Amino acid sequence: MRVKCVICDTIHELPNDLPLAKKLRNRPIHTFMCDECNVRVTNNTHKRIETGKFQFFRTSSKFDEDF
């Protein structure tokens, strides 16, 4: 299955029997993000959390306490 990263627009090939490929086929609302973009977004999010100005807008206080 050919998929396109939503951030960098590169095309990747996924095996058809992967659970991710099935999820993308059956539920079009799900999007694909390549590993490089996923790592970049994760690193930038951790940097923003470390500044102290990042605020979670979630209803779960347990999730906020873990950070």
C-alpha positions in Angstrom: 0.0 0.0 0.0 1.4 3.4 -0.9 0.9 6.1 1.7 1.9 9.8 1.8 3.2 11.6 4.9 1.0 14.4 5.9 3.9 16.7 6.8 6.7 16.1 4.3 4.6 14.7 1.4 7.0 11.8 0.8 5.5 8.5 -0.5 6.2 5.3 1.4 5.4 1.7 0.8 3.6 -0.2 3.5 3.0 -4.0 3.4 -0.7 -4.7 3.0 -0.9 -7.0 6.0 0.3 -4.5 8.6 -2.4 -3.3 11.1 -1.5 0.3 10.2 -2.3 -0.3 6.5 -5.6 -1.8 7.5 -6.4 1.1 9.7 -5.6 3.6 6.9 -7.7 1.7 4.4 -10.8 1.3 6.6 -10.8 4.6 8.4 -9.9 7.5 6.1 -9.8 10.0 9.0 -6.5 8.4 10.1 -3.4 9.9 8.6 0.1 8.6 8.1 3.2 10.4 9.4 6.7 9.0 8.5 9.2 8.1 11.2 11.4 11.1 10.6 8.6 13.5 10.9 7.3 11.7 14.0 10.7 12.0 15.7 11.0 15.6 14.8 7.5 16.5 16.1 8.2 14.6 19.3 11.6 16.3 19.9 10.1 19.8 19.3 7.2 19.0 21.7 9.6 17.9 24.4 11.6 21.1 23.9 8.5 23.2 24.3 7.5 21.3 27.5 11.0 22.0 29.0 10.5 25.7 28.5 7.8 25.7 31.2 5.4 27.8 29.0 3.7 24.7 27.5 0.3 24.0 28.9 -1.8 20.9 28.4 -5.5 21.5 27.8 -6.7 18.1 28.8 -9.4 17.1 31.2 -7.3 14.3 32.8 -5.3 15.7 35.7 -3.4 12.3 36.0 -2.0 12.8 32.5 -0.7 16.3 33.4 0.9 15.1 36.6 3.0 12.6 34.8 4.8 15.4 33.1 
